[in-house]
Every structure is written in structure tokens, then in C-alpha cells.
């Protein structure tokens, strides 16, 4: 019987050493032996063991480095030289332009295109041009200028837009107020050609439209009803 009890304790100890969380093991061992003094002796031994196994897990950090390479393709072209590399400008025109506008910056050159002209060519009476003519676009005195030249380099005229109508000569504003009552200024271009300078003024009133070419004294050079 002593051997049986020892085996029971060993089995219990083994159960306690297992890694099962919060495990209870109960083992019952009954042995029957003969006692010389009292005859038959019955002995029941119950061993209850409770084992707690605490397992600590380690959280690992997985560090990965990802590389994402993309290409953003957005093009912005700005030409600040006196000629556009894609457009050939005659040497004599380069020289005359530099002499005429020595303070010009951000100059680009292109061929004449009637569809992009912001002025009324007929109203001004400028000489006719075709695609062999040249256009210089440049900045001067915080204004964006356009200047046109014939194929031989002869200057035809220049212009820039006026968006602040309060800067118009007072004589022009007064003339419009008195002669064109109810009309509003829609657009103004200041134009230079040969030895002249004038303002091309577009007026609008409901469906009525009028174009004027006036000097800085408010004198009307030409008037044209717009179709």
C-alpha cells in the first residue's frame, strides 16, 4: 500500500507540471490489505491536485520597409529667353525687337495667327498679315504685351489689355458716360502702331455692342457697331 500511495503522489506531481492552464486533476486510489489484528482493512486515499500553468506569449514586432516609386508627370513650360527654341526668328528682327523693347522679359515667339488676335485688326487699319508674320509675347511694366511683325521684320503694332477701367484717362471715361449712356465697358486694349497710340474700347448694353477706337483725349477715331 505504501508503494501505491507513492505512485499516486508522483502521478499528481507530473500532472501539476504540465503546461495546461488552470487544470484540476483528481486521482482516487483504493487499496485493500489484511491487518493481523483486525482482519480485513479497507483504505481509500483521495489526492486532489490543482495546477495552474501561466503562459506568457511574446508579441513580436515585424518591421518591413516598403518602397513605392511613382512618377508624376506634369509639364510646365516657361520661356524666358528672347526666342523660342522651336521657332526661328530672323536675326534682324531679334535686333530691332531688343532695341524697341530693351526691358522686355519672358519673351516667346510664334507665327501670326488671326484666330488668337485680341484686337479688331480692321478697326485699327493695320496692314494685313499672314502666317509668315511673327508674334512676340512678352512682359514689360507688369503688363503682358503682344507685338506683331511682318515677315521682313517690320513692326506692325503692339497691344496689352487693361482690366482696371478706373485707370483709363479721365477724358475717355467722361466721353463714354455722356455719349453712351447705359453702356458698360466690356473690354479695353491699349494699342500702339507707327507713331500713334489709342484705346480700343468695347461697350455693351443689353444686346447692343459698340467698338470704339479713341485717343487719350477722349476723341473718337472710329466707331463700329458689332454684328
C-alpha positions as CSV (number, residue, x, y, z in Angstrom):
1,X,0.0,0.0,0.0
2,X,2.9,2.4,0.6
3,X,4.1,1.8,-3.0
4,X,0.6,2.6,-4.3
5,X,0.5,5.9,-2.4
6,X,3.9,6.9,-3.7
7,X,2.8,6.2,-7.2
8,X,-0.2,8.4,-6.7
9,X,1.9,11.3,-5.5
10,X,4.2,11.0,-8.4
11,X,1.3,11.0,-10.9
12,X,-0.1,14.1,-9.2
13,X,3.2,15.9,-9.3
14,X,3.5,15.1,-13.0
15,X,0.0,16.4,-13.7
16,X,0.9,19.7,-11.9
17,X,4.0,20.2,-14.0
18,X,2.0,20.1,-17.3
19,X,1.5,23.3,-19.2
20,X,-2.3,23.2,-19.3
21,X,-3.7,26.4,-18.0
22,X,-5.9,26.1,-14.8
23,X,-6.1,22.3,-14.8
24,X,-7.5,20.2,-11.8
25,X,-6.6,16.5,-11.5
26,X,-8.2,14.2,-9.0
27,X,-6.9,10.6,-8.6
28,X,-8.6,8.1,-6.3
29,X,-6.7,5.0,-5.2
30,X,-8.3,2.3,-3.1
31,X,-6.2,-0.4,-1.7
32,X,-7.3,-3.4,0.4
33,X,-5.0,-5.2,2.7
34,X,-5.1,-7.7,5.6
35,X,-4.3,-6.4,9.1
36,X,-3.3,-9.1,11.6
37,X,-5.1,-7.5,14.4
38,X,-8.5,-6.6,12.9
39,X,-8.9,-8.8,9.9
40,X,-9.7,-7.0,6.7
41,X,-8.8,-3.4,6.4
42,X,-10.1,-1.1,3.7
43,X,-8.3,2.1,2.9
44,X,-9.3,4.8,0.4
45,X,-6.8,7.5,-0.5
46,X,-8.0,10.5,-2.5
47,X,-5.5,13.0,-3.8
48,X,-6.7,16.2,-5.4
49,X,-4.2,18.5,-7.1
50,X,-4.8,21.7,-8.8
51,X,-2.2,23.1,-11.1
52,X,-2.1,26.5,-12.7
53,X,0.1,27.0,-15.7
54,X,0.6,30.6,-16.7
55,X,1.9,31.0,-20.2
56,X,3.3,34.3,-21.3
57,X,3.3,35.0,-25.0
58,X,5.7,37.4,-26.6
59,X,4.4,39.8,-29.1
60,X,6.9,40.3,-31.8
61,X,7.3,43.4,-33.9
62,X,7.5,42.8,-37.6
63,X,9.1,45.8,-39.2
64,X,9.1,45.9,-43.0
65,X,10.2,48.7,-45.3
66,X,8.2,49.2,-48.4
67,X,9.2,51.4,-51.3
68,X,6.7,52.8,-53.6
69,X,8.1,54.7,-56.5
70,X,5.7,56.7,-58.7
71,X,6.2,59.1,-61.5
72,X,4.2,62.3,-61.6
73,X,4.4,63.8,-65.0
74,X,3.1,67.3,-65.3
75,X,4.8,69.7,-67.6
76,X,5.1,73.4,-67.2
77,X,6.9,75.3,-69.9
78,X,8.1,78.8,-69.4
79,X,10.3,80.5,-71.9
80,X,12.3,83.5,-70.6
81,X,14.7,83.9,-73.4
82,X,14.3,86.3,-76.3
83,X,13.5,83.4,-78.7
84,X,11.6,80.2,-78.6
85,X,13.9,77.3,-79.5
86,X,11.1,75.7,-81.5
87,X,10.6,78.9,-83.6
88,X,13.2,80.5,-85.8
89,X,13.4,84.3,-85.5
90,X,15.4,86.3,-88.1
91,X,18.5,88.0,-86.8
92,X,17.4,91.4,-87.9
93,X,14.1,91.0,-86.1
94,X,15.8,90.0,-82.9
95,X,17.9,93.1,-83.1
96,X,15.1,95.5,-83.8
97,X,12.9,94.0,-81.1
98,X,15.7,94.3,-78.5
99,X,16.1,97.9,-79.5
100,X,12.4,98.7,-79.4
101,X,11.7,96.9,-76.1
102,X,15.0,96.7,-74.1
103,X,13.1,96.0,-70.9
104,X,11.1,93.1,-72.2
105,X,11.3,89.8,-70.3
106,X,9.8,86.3,-70.7
107,X,9.7,86.7,-74.4
108,X,8.3,84.0,-76.7
109,X,7.9,83.9,-80.4
110,X,5.4,82.4,-82.7
111,X,3.9,82.9,-86.1
112,X,0.9,85.2,-86.7
113,X,-2.5,83.5,-86.1
114,X,-5.6,85.5,-86.9
115,X,-7.8,83.4,-84.6
116,X,-5.9,84.4,-81.5
117,X,-5.7,88.2,-82.1
118,X,-7.4,90.0,-79.3
119,X,-8.0,93.2,-81.2
120,X,-10.1,94.4,-84.2
121,X,-7.5,94.5,-87.0
122,X,-9.9,96.2,-89.4
123,X,-10.9,98.9,-86.9
124,X,-7.2,99.8,-86.4
125,X,-6.5,99.8,-90.1
126,X,-3.3,97.8,-89.6
127,X,-1.7,96.2,-92.6
128,X,-2.8,92.7,-93.4
129,X,-0.7,89.8,-92.2
130,X,-0.4,86.1,-92.9
131,X,1.3,83.1,-91.3
132,X,4.7,84.3,-92.4
133,X,4.4,87.1,-89.9
134,X,5.8,87.0,-86.4
135,X,4.3,87.5,-82.9
136,X,6.3,88.3,-79.8
137,X,4.6,87.8,-76.4
138,X,6.5,89.4,-73.5
139,X,6.2,91.1,-70.1
140,X,7.0,94.7,-69.5
141,X,6.0,97.1,-66.8
142,X,3.9,94.3,-65.2
143,X,1.8,94.0,-68.4
144,X,1.7,91.2,-70.9
145,X,2.4,92.6,-74.4
146,X,1.7,91.3,-77.9
147,X,3.8,92.7,-80.8
148,X,3.4,91.8,-84.4
149,X,6.0,91.9,-87.2
150,X,5.8,91.3,-90.9
151,X,7.9,88.5,-92.5
152,X,10.7,91.0,-93.3
153,X,10.8,92.2,-89.6
154,X,8.8,95.4,-90.0
155,X,6.8,96.3,-86.9
156,X,3.0,96.3,-87.4
157,X,1.7,97.1,-83.9
158,X,1.6,96.2,-80.3
159,X,-1.1,95.9,-77.6
160,X,-1.8,95.0,-74.0
161,X,-5.1,94.5,-72.1
162,X,-6.4,96.9,-69.4
163,X,-8.5,95.2,-66.8
164,X,-8.8,98.1,-64.3
165,X,-11.0,100.6,-66.1
166,X,-10.5,103.1,-63.4
167,X,-7.0,103.6,-64.9
168,X,-8.4,104.8,-68.2
169,X,-7.8,108.5,-69.0
170,X,-10.5,110.6,-67.4
171,X,-11.4,112.1,-70.7
172,X,-12.3,108.7,-72.1
173,X,-14.5,107.8,-69.1
174,X,-16.3,111.1,-69.3
175,X,-16.9,110.8,-73.0
176,X,-18.4,107.3,-72.6
177,X,-20.6,108.4,-69.7
178,X,-22.0,111.4,-71.7
179,X,-22.3,109.9,-75.2
180,X,-23.1,106.2,-74.5
181,X,-25.5,106.4,-71.5
182,X,-26.4,103.0,-70.2
183,X,-23.5,101.2,-71.8
184,X,-20.9,99.4,-69.8
185,X,-17.2,98.8,-70.7
186,X,-16.7,95.2,-71.7
187,X,-13.1,95.2,-72.7
188,X,-10.2,97.6,-73.3
189,X,-7.0,97.2,-75.2
190,X,-4.3,99.8,-75.4
191,X,-2.7,99.8,-78.8
192,X,0.4,101.3,-80.4
193,X,1.4,101.4,-84.0
194,X,3.6,103.6,-86.1
195,X,3.6,106.9,-84.3
196,X,0.1,106.5,-82.8
197,X,-1.4,105.3,-79.6
198,X,-5.1,104.6,-79.0
199,X,-7.6,102.6,-76.9
200,X,-9.9,100.0,-78.4
201,X,-13.0,100.1,-76.1
202,X,-15.8,97.5,-76.3
203,X,-19.1,98.7,-74.9
204,X,-22.1,96.6,-74.1
205,X,-25.8,97.4,-73.3
206,X,-28.3,94.5,-73.3
207,X,-28.0,93.2,-76.8
208,X,-26.3,96.3,-78.2
209,X,-22.5,96.3,-78.7
210,X,-20.2,99.0,-79.9
211,X,-16.5,99.2,-80.6
212,X,-14.6,102.5,-80.3
213,X,-11.1,103.5,-81.2
214,X,-10.4,106.6,-79.1
215,X,-7.3,108.6,-78.2
216,X,-6.3,109.5,-74.7
217,X,-8.2,112.8,-75.0
218,X,-11.4,111.0,-75.5
219,X,-11.7,111.8,-79.2
220,X,-13.4,109.1,-81.2
221,X,-11.2,107.9,-84.1
222,X,-13.5,105.2,-85.3
223,X,-16.8,103.7,-84.2
224,X,-18.1,100.3,-85.2
225,X,-21.4,98.6,-84.3
226,X,-20.6,94.9,-83.6
227,X,-22.7,92.4,-85.5
